[in-house]
Amino acid sequence: MDNRKIIILAVVLLIIAGAVVVMIMNYVPYERIEITPNGTNIEVPANQTKYQGDFESIKIWNWNNGIMATYNSHEDPLKLSGLGFDAAKEIIKNGEMQNIDGFTCYVINADELLEIHIFDIIKVNYNGKFYCIPITNESTQDNIIICCNNRDIALHMAKSIEYKNVYPNTTDLDNAISTIENMTGDLQSKADEYANSTDLNNALSTIEDKAGDLQSKANDYLKSSSLNDAKSSVERLAGDLLFKIPIQY
């Protein structure tokens, strides 16, 4: 083998060795954690990610060069923390926007990140640029902000999210309450109209028909044990209605 071939082989081996070293240095092991118990989960850097606690319904995790905040409106009945979380997202969106593999990423400086109160109280190595990916899932009501010095880590975490809804669906209940409220509103309107009418027999007959229809519809909805509030509302309005019906002598 002549010297030229030996040199070429040595260069190839050096390139391969260099690539292996780079891969080893950039390799990040991950572990999966739950954002909500038995619910949505995500992969985070292993052996370095720490849960810092729940700050007014906003959960915080951090690792060597990043931080993650999560919020679920189901865990915050008054929705007050949601306003703060939305404000944090607006600050992040002031950064340079990039589209990375289908995810919208914002690049902001560390000092801008510290403008977010929930991040300021967690002591992280805030230096250089941060890649922040805000994510919202309407089905599970999960809201997530991932910020990291390393773009690949932030992207890996965003891609690894597995959504799972562990909270009850209140859509049917809301629809039931809305329907009953509409019916009682119509009944109240009719009662007001007829209370001032001289034709008391027709007034009483019409109101009784409406009340019967309301009772039938309400019974359908009240088969669910979670509709006690709707039942209470109907009973209260029905009681008020009695005072609207003129008494014949």
C-alpha atoms as a printed R data frame, in Angstrom:
    type eleno elety resid chain resno        x      y      z
1   ATOM     1    CA   MET     A     1    0.000  0.000  0.000
2   ATOM     2    CA   ASP     A     2    1.539  3.298 -1.077
3   ATOM     3    CA   ASN     A     3    1.696  6.416  1.084
4   ATOM     4    CA   ARG     A     4   -1.195  8.106 -0.734
5   ATOM     5    CA   LYS     A     5   -3.642  5.314  0.159
6   ATOM     6    CA   ILE     A     6   -2.437  5.306  3.742
7   ATOM     7    CA   ILE     A     7   -3.072  9.043  4.035
8   ATOM     8    CA   ILE     A     8   -6.582  8.730  2.540
9   ATOM     9    CA   LEU     A     9   -7.431  5.878  4.910
10  ATOM    10    CA   ALA     A    10   -6.154  7.856  7.885
11  ATOM    11    CA   VAL     A    11   -8.273 10.868  6.919
12  ATOM    12    CA   VAL     A    12  -11.392  8.693  6.590
13  ATOM    13    CA   LEU     A    13  -10.761  7.122  9.985
14  ATOM    14    CA   LEU     A    14  -10.296 10.556 11.550
15  ATOM    15    CA   ILE     A    15  -13.586 11.757 10.054
16  ATOM    16    CA   ILE     A    16  -15.426  8.693 11.364
17  ATOM    17    CA   ALA     A    17  -13.860  9.062 14.805
18  ATOM    18    CA   GLY     A    18  -14.766 12.740 14.885
19  ATOM    19    CA   ALA     A    19  -18.376 12.005 13.950
20  ATOM    20    CA   VAL     A    20  -18.608  9.386 16.710
21  ATOM    21    CA   VAL     A    21  -17.201 11.818 19.272
22  ATOM    22    CA   VAL     A    22  -19.695 14.501 18.226
23  ATOM    23    CA   MET     A    23  -22.584 12.038 18.466
24  ATOM    24    CA   ILE     A    24  -21.496 10.945 21.930
25  ATOM    25    CA   MET     A    25  -21.098 14.522 23.119
26  ATOM    26    CA   ASN     A    26  -24.502 15.546 21.771
27  ATOM    27    CA   TYR     A    27  -26.345 12.445 22.922
28  ATOM    28    CA   VAL     A    28  -29.057 13.245 25.438
29  ATOM    29    CA   PRO     A    29  -30.891 10.416 27.245
30  ATOM    30    CA   TYR     A    30  -34.559 11.016 27.951
31  ATOM    31    CA   GLU     A    31  -37.122  9.799 30.435
32  ATOM    32    CA   ARG     A    32  -40.908 10.109 30.278
33  ATOM    33    CA   ILE     A    33  -42.838 12.018 32.937
34  ATOM    34    CA   GLU     A    34  -46.520 12.751 33.437
35  ATOM    35    CA   ILE     A    35  -47.701 16.342 33.182
36  ATOM    36    CA   THR     A    36  -50.992 15.310 34.779
37  ATOM    37    CA   PRO     A    37  -51.390 12.131 36.889
38  ATOM    38    CA   ASN     A    38  -52.250  9.238 34.548
39  ATOM    39    CA   GLY     A    39  -52.715 11.792 31.765
40  ATOM    40    CA   THR     A    40  -50.626 13.728 29.241
41  ATOM    41    CA   ASN     A    41  -46.920 12.873 29.353
42  ATOM    42    CA   ILE     A    42  -43.673 14.034 27.758
43  ATOM    43    CA   GLU     A    43  -40.023 13.049 27.416
44  ATOM    44    CA   VAL     A    44  -37.538 15.229 29.313
45  ATOM    45    CA   PRO     A    45  -33.724 15.092 29.740
46  ATOM    46    CA   ALA     A    46  -33.044 12.155 32.060
47  ATOM    47    CA   ASN     A    47  -31.332 12.387 35.446
48  ATOM    48    CA   GLN     A    48  -31.398 16.188 35.449
49  ATOM    49    CA   THR     A    49  -35.028 17.263 35.149
50  ATOM    50    CA   LYS     A    50  -36.490 18.416 38.457
51  ATOM    51    CA   TYR     A    51  -40.071 19.237 39.371
52  ATOM    52    CA   GLN     A    52  -40.020 22.602 41.122
53  ATOM    53    CA   GLY     A    53  -43.642 22.642 42.224
54  ATOM    54    CA   ASP     A    54  -47.045 24.099 41.520
55  ATOM    55    CA   PHE     A    55  -47.156 27.885 41.412
56  ATOM    56    CA   GLU     A    56  -50.787 29.018 41.354
57  ATOM    57    CA   SER     A    57  -51.851 26.018 39.208
58  ATOM    58    CA   ILE     A    58  -48.828 26.373 36.901
59  ATOM    59    CA   LYS     A    59  -46.396 23.441 37.168
60  ATOM    60    CA   ILE     A    60  -42.673 24.031 36.638
61  ATOM    61    CA   TRP     A    61  -39.855 21.651 35.664
62  ATOM    62    CA   ASN     A    62  -36.263 22.563 34.888
63  ATOM    63    CA   TRP     A    63  -33.066 20.863 33.756
64  ATOM    64    CA   ASN     A    64  -29.457 21.980 33.148
65  ATOM    65    CA   ASN     A    65  -30.178 24.331 30.262
66  ATOM    66    CA   GLY     A    66  -33.930 24.671 30.096
67  ATOM    67    CA   ILE     A    67  -37.299 25.018 31.763
68  ATOM    68    CA   MET     A    68  -40.867 23.847 31.139
69  ATOM    69    CA   ALA     A    69  -44.162 25.270 32.396
70  ATOM    70    CA   THR     A    70  -47.524 23.516 32.089
71  ATOM    71    CA   TYR     A    71  -51.076 24.595 32.850
72  ATOM    72    CA   ASN     A    72  -54.394 22.789 32.581
73  ATOM    73    CA   SER     A    73  -57.600 24.801 32.963
74  ATOM    74    CA   HIS     A    74  -59.380 21.774 34.491
75  ATOM    75    CA   GLU     A    75  -57.080 22.162 37.510
76  ATOM    76    CA   ASP     A    76  -57.886 25.857 37.873
77  ATOM    77    CA   PRO     A    77  -61.677 26.314 38.299
78  ATOM    78    CA   LEU     A    78  -61.438 30.125 38.452
79  ATOM    79    CA   LYS     A    79  -59.157 30.243 35.372
80  ATOM    80    CA   LEU     A    80  -57.087 32.995 37.014
81  ATOM    81    CA   SER     A    81  -53.698 31.392 36.358
82  ATOM    82    CA   GLY     A    82  -54.642 30.955 32.717
83  ATOM    83    CA   LEU     A    83  -54.396 34.717 32.287
84  ATOM    84    CA   GLY     A    84  -50.833 34.694 33.610
85  ATOM    85    CA   PHE     A    85  -49.921 31.756 31.403
86  ATOM    86    CA   ASP     A    86  -51.308 33.529 28.321
87  ATOM    87    CA   ALA     A    87  -49.314 36.627 29.253
88  ATOM    88    CA   ALA     A    88  -46.145 34.506 29.387
89  ATOM    89    CA   LYS     A    89  -46.855 33.162 25.907
90  ATOM    90    CA   GLU     A    90  -47.293 36.705 24.574
91  ATOM    91    CA   ILE     A    91  -43.856 37.686 25.924
92  ATOM    92    CA   ILE     A    92  -42.318 34.642 24.250
93  ATOM    93    CA   LYS     A    93  -44.011 35.492 20.954
94  ATOM    94    CA   ASN     A    94  -42.027 38.735 20.838
95  ATOM    95    CA   GLY     A    95  -39.026 36.650 19.855
96  ATOM    96    CA   GLU     A    96  -37.902 35.635 16.384
97  ATOM    97    CA   MET     A    97  -40.395 33.103 15.007
98  ATOM    98    CA   GLN     A    98  -39.129 29.939 13.335
99  ATOM    99    CA   ASN     A    99  -40.976 26.929 11.939
100 ATOM   100    CA   ILE     A   100  -39.164 23.738 12.901
101 ATOM   101    CA   ASP     A   101  -40.611 20.420 11.759
102 ATOM   102    CA   GLY     A   102  -44.177 21.707 12.046
103 ATOM   103    CA   PHE     A   103  -43.685 23.405 15.432
104 ATOM   104    CA   THR     A   104  -43.657 27.166 15.898
105 ATOM   105    CA   CYS     A   105  -40.546 28.145 17.843
106 ATOM   106    CA   TYR     A   106  -39.609 31.577 19.206
107 ATOM   107    CA   VAL     A   107  -35.979 32.552 19.802
108 ATOM   108    CA   ILE     A   108  -35.577 35.005 22.679
109 ATOM   109    CA   ASN     A   109  -32.712 36.253 24.837
110 ATOM   110    CA   ALA     A   110  -32.300 35.130 28.428
111 ATOM   111    CA   ASP     A   111  -33.095 38.587 29.815
112 ATOM   112    CA   GLU     A   112  -36.418 38.558 27.951
113 ATOM   113    CA   LEU     A   113  -37.221 35.159 29.411
114 ATOM   114    CA   LEU     A   114  -36.666 36.553 32.897
115 ATOM   115    CA   GLU     A   115  -39.486 39.041 32.305
116 ATOM   116    CA   ILE     A   116  -41.798 36.063 32.870
117 ATOM   117    CA   HIS     A   117  -42.404 35.912 36.629
118 ATOM   118    CA   ILE     A   118  -42.797 32.137 36.870
119 ATOM   119    CA   PHE     A   119  -39.417 31.674 35.171
120 ATOM   120    CA   ASP     A   120  -37.682 34.316 37.243
121 ATOM   121    CA   ILE     A   121  -38.401 32.498 40.510
122 ATOM   122    CA   ILE     A   122  -36.679 29.323 39.265
123 ATOM   123    CA   LYS     A   123  -32.891 29.594 39.279
124 ATOM   124    CA   VAL     A   124  -31.735 28.298 35.909
125 ATOM   125    CA   ASN     A   125  -28.566 29.080 33.947
126 ATOM   126    CA   TYR     A   126  -30.204 31.832 31.890
127 ATOM   127    CA   ASN     A   127  -27.534 32.723 29.354
128 ATOM   128    CA   GLY     A   128  -27.582 33.214 25.609
129 ATOM   129    CA   LYS     A   129  -30.562 32.467 23.402
130 ATOM   130    CA   PHE     A   130  -33.493 30.260 24.297
131 ATOM   131    CA   TYR     A   131  -35.665 28.280 21.909
132 ATOM   132    CA   CYS     A   132  -39.226 28.392 23.220
133 ATOM   133    CA   ILE     A   133  -42.095 26.264 21.914
134 ATOM   134    CA   PRO     A   134  -45.584 27.068 23.257
135 ATOM   135    CA   ILE     A   135  -48.141 24.288 22.710
136 ATOM   136    CA   THR     A   136  -51.889 24.128 23.371
137 ATOM   137    CA   ASN     A   137  -54.205 21.133 23.043
138 ATOM   138    CA   GLU     A   138  -57.904 22.059 23.052
139 ATOM   139    CA   SER     A   139  -59.124 18.509 23.711
140 ATOM   140    CA   THR     A   140  -57.171 17.942 26.914
141 ATOM   141    CA   GLN     A   141  -56.836 21.642 27.847
142 ATOM   142    CA   ASP     A   142  -53.075 21.141 28.197
143 ATOM   143    CA   ASN     A   143  -50.949 24.267 27.784
144 ATOM   144    CA   ILE     A   144  -47.170 23.782 27.638
145 ATOM   145    CA   ILE     A   145  -44.186 26.099 27.261
146 ATOM   146    CA   ILE     A   146  -40.799 24.495 26.580
147 ATOM   147    CA   CYS     A   147  -37.720 26.776 26.656
148 ATOM   148    CA   CYS     A   148  -34.189 25.472 26.166
149 ATOM   149    CA   ASN     A   149  -30.732 26.648 25.050
150 ATOM   150    CA   ASN     A   150  -30.589 23.579 22.836
151 ATOM   151    CA   ARG     A   151  -33.043 23.679 19.932
152 ATOM   152    CA   ASP     A   152  -32.847 19.918 19.343
153 ATOM   153    CA   ILE     A   153  -33.828 19.165 22.944
154 ATOM   154    CA   ALA     A   154  -36.794 21.551 22.794
155 ATOM   155    CA   LEU     A   155  -37.942 20.001 19.513
156 ATOM   156    CA   HIS     A   156  -37.521 16.435 20.780
157 ATOM   157    CA   MET     A   157  -39.624 17.209 23.827
158 ATOM   158    CA   ALA     A   158  -42.375 18.829 21.744
159 ATOM   159    CA   LYS     A   159  -42.511 15.826 19.419
160 ATOM   160    CA   SER     A   160  -42.638 13.355 22.314
161 ATOM   161    CA   ILE     A   161  -45.842 14.669 23.902
162 ATOM   162    CA   GLU     A   162  -48.595 12.071 24.279
163 ATOM   163    CA   TYR     A   163  -51.962 13.634 25.083
164 ATOM   164    CA   LYS     A   164  -54.457 11.888 27.329
165 ATOM   165    CA   ASN     A   165  -57.585 13.448 28.799
166 ATOM   166    CA   VAL     A   166  -58.324 12.329 32.359
167 ATOM   167    CA   TYR     A   167  -60.968 14.948 33.080
168 ATOM   168    CA   PRO     A   168  -64.714 14.490 32.424
169 ATOM   169    CA   ASN     A   169  -66.255 15.988 29.329
170 ATOM   170    CA   THR     A   170  -68.650 18.706 30.474
171 ATOM   171    CA   THR     A   171  -70.014 19.518 27.024
172 ATOM   172    CA   ASP     A   172  -73.238 17.504 27.477
173 ATOM   173    CA   LEU     A   173  -73.869 19.075 30.866
174 ATOM   174    CA   ASP     A   174  -73.315 22.579 29.511
175 ATOM   175    CA   ASN     A   175  -75.693 21.917 26.613
176 ATOM   176    CA   ALA     A   176  -78.345 20.550 28.971
177 ATOM   177    CA   ILE     A   177  -78.150 23.550 31.262
178 ATOM   178    CA   SER     A   178  -78.232 25.934 28.294
179 ATOM   179    CA   THR     A   179  -81.333 24.249 26.853
180 ATOM   180    CA   ILE     A   180  -83.198 24.330 30.158
181 ATOM   181    CA   GLU     A   181  -82.237 27.964 30.707
182 ATOM   182    CA   ASN     A   182  -83.592 28.847 27.259
183 ATOM   183    CA   MET     A   183  -86.864 27.028 27.966
184 ATOM   184    CA   THR     A   184  -87.298 28.664 31.359
185 ATOM   185    CA   GLY     A   185  -86.546 32.022 29.806
186 ATOM   186    CA   ASP     A   186  -89.292 31.458 27.229
187 ATOM   187    CA   LEU     A   187  -91.683 30.347 29.944
188 ATOM   188    CA   GLN     A   188  -90.864 33.408 32.033
189 ATOM   189    CA   SER     A   189  -91.523 35.647 29.024
190 ATOM   190    CA   LYS     A   190  -94.893 34.030 28.364
191 ATOM   191    CA   ALA     A   191  -95.845 34.364 32.007
192 ATOM   192    CA   ASP     A   192  -95.016 38.067 31.959
193 ATOM   193    CA   GLU     A   193  -97.075 38.583 28.826
194 ATOM   194    CA   TYR     A   194 -100.118 36.759 30.108
195 ATOM   195    CA   ALA     A   195  -99.919 38.195 33.616
196 ATOM   196    CA   ASN     A   196 -101.124 41.478 32.133
197 ATOM   197    CA   SER     A   197 -103.777 39.819 29.948
198 ATOM   198    CA   THR     A   198 -107.501 39.934 30.836
199 ATOM   199    CA   ASP     A   199 -108.032 36.484 29.288
200 ATOM   200    CA   LEU     A   200 -106.963 34.599 32.409
201 ATOM   201    CA   ASN     A   201 -108.235 31.200 31.300
202 ATOM   202    CA   ASN     A   202 -106.140 31.221 28.124
203 ATOM   203    CA   ALA     A   203 -103.179 32.547 30.070
204 ATOM   204    CA   LEU     A   204 -103.393 29.746 32.618
205 ATOM   205    CA   SER     A   205 -103.827 27.102 29.899
206 ATOM   206    CA   THR     A   206 -100.830 28.303 27.896
207 ATOM   207    CA   ILE     A   207  -98.597 28.490 30.952
208 ATOM   208    CA   GLU     A   208  -99.628 24.998 32.043
209 ATOM   209    CA   ASP     A   209  -98.773 23.662 28.557
210 ATOM   210    CA   LYS     A   210  -95.368 25.326 28.665
211 ATOM   211    CA   ALA     A   211  -94.729 24.060 32.189
212 ATOM   212    CA   GLY     A   212  -95.625 20.517 31.156
213 ATOM   213    CA   ASP     A   213  -93.246 20.668 28.196
214 ATOM   214    CA   LEU     A   214  -90.507 22.053 30.432
215 ATOM   215    CA   GLN     A   215  -91.006 19.282 32.992
216 ATOM   216    CA   SER     A   216  -90.749 16.632 30.262
217 ATOM   217    CA   LYS     A   217  -87.542 18.108 28.820
218 ATOM   218    CA   ALA     A   218  -86.021 18.692 32.236
219 ATOM   219    CA   ASN     A   219  -86.644 15.084 33.254
220 ATOM   220    CA   ASP     A   220  -84.671 13.915 30.220
221 ATOM   221    CA   TYR     A   221  -81.696 16.015 31.181
222 ATOM   222    CA   LEU     A   222  -81.912 15.386 34.897
223 ATOM   223    CA   LYS     A   223  -81.308 11.647 34.496
224 ATOM   224    CA   SER     A   224  -77.661 12.561 34.936
225 ATOM   225    CA   SER     A   225  -76.619 12.932 38.585
226 ATOM   226    CA   SER     A   226  -74.347 15.822 37.581
227 ATOM   227    CA   LEU     A   227  -77.304 18.074 36.677
228 ATOM   228    CA   ASN     A   228  -78.333 18.992 40.215
229 ATOM   229    CA   ASP     A   229  -77.569 22.639 39.539
230 ATOM   230    CA   ALA     A   230  -79.854 22.612 36.486
231 ATOM   231    CA   LYS     A   231  -82.626 20.973 38.536
232 ATOM   232    CA   SER     A   232  -82.288 23.589 41.257
233 ATOM   233    CA   SER     A   233  -82.489 26.370 38.674
234 ATOM   234    CA   VAL     A   234  -85.668 24.927 37.130
235 ATOM   235    CA   GLU     A   235  -87.343 24.514 40.530
236 ATOM   236    CA   ARG     A   236  -86.447 28.061 41.526
237 ATOM   237    CA   LEU     A   237  -87.802 29.526 38.282
238 ATOM   238    CA   ALA     A   238  -90.949 27.429 38.496
239 ATOM   239    CA   GLY     A   239  -91.541 28.793 42.007
240 ATOM   240    CA   ASP     A   240  -91.075 32.344 40.799
241 ATOM   241    CA   LEU     A   241  -93.505 31.625 37.979
242 ATOM   242    CA   LEU     A   242  -96.343 30.845 40.389
243 ATOM   243    CA   PHE     A   243  -96.307 34.430 41.582
244 ATOM   244    CA   LYS     A   244  -96.751 35.591 37.977
245 ATOM   245    CA   ILE     A   245 -100.053 33.722 37.448
246 ATOM   246    CA   PRO     A   246 -103.055 35.857 38.366
247 ATOM   247    CA   ILE     A   247 -105.511 34.326 40.800
248 ATOM   248    CA   GLN     A   248 -109.193 34.162 39.751
249 ATOM   249    CA   TYR     A   249 -111.917 34.851 42.280
